[in-house]
Amino acid sequence: MLYIVSTPIWNLEDITYRAVRILKEVDGIACEDTRTSGTLLNHYDIKKPLISFHSHSGQSKTDKIIEQLQQGQDIALISDAGTPGISDPWYILIKAAIEAGIEVVPVPWATAFTTALVGSGMQMNHFLYLGFMPIKKWRKTLFESIIERRKTKVWGETVVVYESVHRIMKTLKEIEQYFGEDHYMVVGRELTKKFEEFRRGTPSEIIEYFENTPGKLKGEFVICF
């Protein structure tokens, strides 16, 4: 059996009783970064063989895990943070397991984008999650497609994206460029951590805030606009 186990975004208390139980019962745990996952597993005294699986893992690693599952082992998938399959490489393995006839059991909990969305106060009934923004190519095309998409919508729709510290300012300026200086948006940072913060306002207001407080430009960001 393959368990898709959601883990905390950052705060180690954000995990379900069921998730901890399953992680203690399975035969092995597949994770992106064994060091990152080790922090969580050590916190809950979970000692299981770890299998490294990341974006650079080849087909042979997928085949090896599928083989273990076919031999009757129970394996849990965990990502570095949040729900496996959301902006990480687990889709490939989950799809392969289903095609191989392996029973797949999701163990749900948190994701960064839903955490930011419900805290944003923006439209939640209809939203478009796009994961990480393209680094260089397709950014212009993506923004233009969002504009065209909104022209056909009869209801509001919040767009949610992830962005890194290296490109957050660029993306904020592009949102202002494509959607206007009065466009309302929300940026979430340090979600579930001690210094969790939501910045609400226009692109220029949020840009000015980060320009005046460069120490806040840390970690990953979730943008709702």
C-alpha positions in Angstrom: 0.0 0.0 0.0 1.2 3.5 -0.8 0.3 6.2 1.6 0.4 9.9 0.6 1.1 11.5 3.9 0.8 15.3 4.4 3.3 16.8 6.8 3.7 20.3 8.3 4.5 23.3 6.2 6.9 24.5 9.0 5.3 24.2 12.4 6.0 20.6 13.6 2.8 20.6 15.6 0.7 20.7 12.3 0.4 17.0 11.7 -2.5 14.6 12.3 -2.6 11.7 14.7 -3.3 9.5 11.8 -0.2 10.7 9.9 2.1 10.0 12.8 0.5 6.5 13.3 1.0 5.6 9.7 4.6 6.9 9.6 5.3 4.6 12.6 3.6 1.6 11.0 4.9 1.6 7.4 7.9 -0.4 6.2 9.6 2.6 4.7 9.3 6.3 4.0 10.1 7.9 0.7 11.1 11.6 1.0 12.6 14.4 -1.0 15.4 15.4 1.4 16.3 12.9 4.1 17.8 15.7 6.2 14.7 17.8 6.1 12.4 14.9 6.7 14.7 13.7 9.5 13.9 16.7 11.6 10.2 15.9 11.6 10.7 12.2 12.0 13.1 12.6 14.9 10.7 15.0 16.6 8.0 12.2 16.7 10.5 9.4 17.4 9.8 7.8 14.0 12.6 5.4 13.0 12.0 3.9 9.6 14.2 3.3 6.5 14.2 6.4 4.3 14.1 6.3 0.5 15.4 9.5 -1.3 13.2 10.6 -4.2 13.5 14.0 -5.7 13.1 15.9 -9.0 16.4 14.4 -10.4 15.5 10.8 -9.5 15.4 8.7 -12.6 13.0 5.9 -13.7 15.1 3.3 -11.9 14.3 4.9 -8.5 10.6 4.9 -9.4 10.8 1.2 -10.5 12.6 0.3 -7.3 9.9 1.8 -5.1 7.1 0.2 -7.2 8.9 -3.2 -6.8 9.0 -2.8 -3.1 5.2 -2.1 -3.1 4.5 -5.1 -5.3 6.4 -7.2 -2.8 3.9 -6.3 -0.2 5.7 -3.5 1.6 3.8 -0.4 2.9 5.5 2.8 1.9 4.6 6.4 2.9 5.4 9.4 0.7 6.2 12.7 2.4 7.4 15.9 0.8 9.7 18.5 2.4 6.6 20.3 3.5 2.9 20.1 3.0 1.0 17.7 0.8 2.9 15.3 -1.6 2.2 15.9 -5.2 1.7 19.7 -4.9 4.7 21.4 -6.6 7.0 18.4 -6.0 8.0 15.3 -8.0 5.6 12.8 -6.3 3.1 12.9 -9.2 5.3 10.6 -11.2 5.5 8.0 -8.5 1.8 8.2 -7.6 0.8 7.8 -11.2 3.1 4.8 -11.6 1.7 3.1 -8.5 -1.9 3.5 -9.7 -0.9 2.1 -13.1 0.7 -0.9 -11.4 -2.5 -1.6 -9.5 -1.1 -0.5 -6.1 -3.6 0.8 -3.6 -3.0 4.5 -3.0 -4.3 6.1 0.3 -4.1 9.9 0.7 -3.7 11.1 4.3 -4.6 14.8 3.9 -3.7 17.9 5.8 -1.9 21.2 5.1 -0.6 22.8 1.9 1.0 26.3 1.8 -1.3 27.6 -0.9 -4.5 26.7 0.9 -3.1 28.1 4.1 -2.4 31.4 2.4 -5.7 31.4 0.5 -7.9 31.0 3.6 -5.9 33.6 5.4 -6.0 36.1 2.5 -9.7 37.0 2.8 -10.0 36.8 -1.0 -12.3 34.7 -3.1 -12.0 31.1 -1.9 -14.9 29.3 -3.7 -13.2 29.8 -7.0 -9.4 29.9 -7.3 -6.6 29.1 -9.7 -3.5 27.5 -8.3 -0.4 27.7 -10.6 2.4 26.5 -8.4 5.8 28.2 -8.8 6.0 31.0 -11.4 8.2 30.2 -14.4 11.8 31.4 -13.8 12.4 33.1 -17.2 10.3 31.9 -20.1 6.5 32.0 -20.3 6.0 34.6 -17.6 4.6 37.1 -20.0 2.4 34.5 -21.7 1.2 33.3 -18.3 0.1 36.7 -17.1 -1.6 37.4 -20.4 -3.5 34.1 -20.2 -4.7 34.9 -16.7 -6.1 38.3 -18.0 -7.9 36.5 -20.9 -9.2 33.9 -18.5 -10.7 36.5 -16.3 -12.6 38.1 -19.2 -14.6 34.9 -19.6 -15.4 34.4 -15.9 -18.7 35.4 -14.5 -17.5 35.1 -10.9 -14.4 36.2 -9.1 -11.3 33.9 -9.1 -8.2 34.3 -6.9 -4.9 33.3 -8.5 -2.5 31.7 -6.1 1.2 31.2 -6.9 4.4 30.4 -5.1 7.5 32.6 -5.4 11.1 32.4 -4.1 13.0 35.1 -2.3 15.1 35.7 -5.4 12.1 36.6 -7.7 9.4 37.9 -5.3 10.1 41.6 -6.1 10.2 41.0 -9.8 6.8 39.2 -9.7 5.2 41.9 -7.6 6.3 44.5 -10.2 5.0 42.4 -13.0 1.6 41.9 -11.3 1.4 45.7 -11.0 2.4 46.0 -14.7 -0.2 43.5 -16.0 -3.1 44.1 -13.5 -2.7 47.7 -12.6 -1.5 49.8 -9.7 -4.8 49.5 -7.9 -5.1 45.7 -8.1 -5.6 44.2 -4.6 -3.4 41.3 -3.6 -2.1 39.4 -0.5 1.4 38.0 0.1 1.9 35.4 2.8 5.3 34.6 4.3 6.7 32.5 7.1 3.4 30.6 7.1 2.7 28.6 10.3 6.0 30.0 11.8 6.4 32.3 14.8 6.7 35.3 12.5 3.9 34.4 10.1 2.8 37.5 8.2 0.2 38.5 5.6 0.7 41.7 3.7 -2.4 43.1 2.0 -2.8 46.0 -0.4 -1.8 47.1 -3.9 1.4 45.9 -5.6 3.2 49.2 -5.0 2.3 49.2 -1.3 3.7 45.7 -0.8 6.7 46.5 -2.9 7.4 49.6 -0.8 7.0 47.5 2.4 9.6 44.9 1.4 12.0 47.6 0.0 11.8 49.4 3.5 12.2 46.1 5.4 14.6 43.9 3.4 15.0 41.7 6.4 11.6 40.3 5.6 12.7 38.9 2.3 13.3 35.4 3.5 12.1 31.9 2.6 9.3 31.2 0.2 6.2 33.4 -0.5 2.6 32.7 -1.5 1.0 35.3 -3.6 -2.8 35.7 -4.0 -4.0 38.2 -6.6 
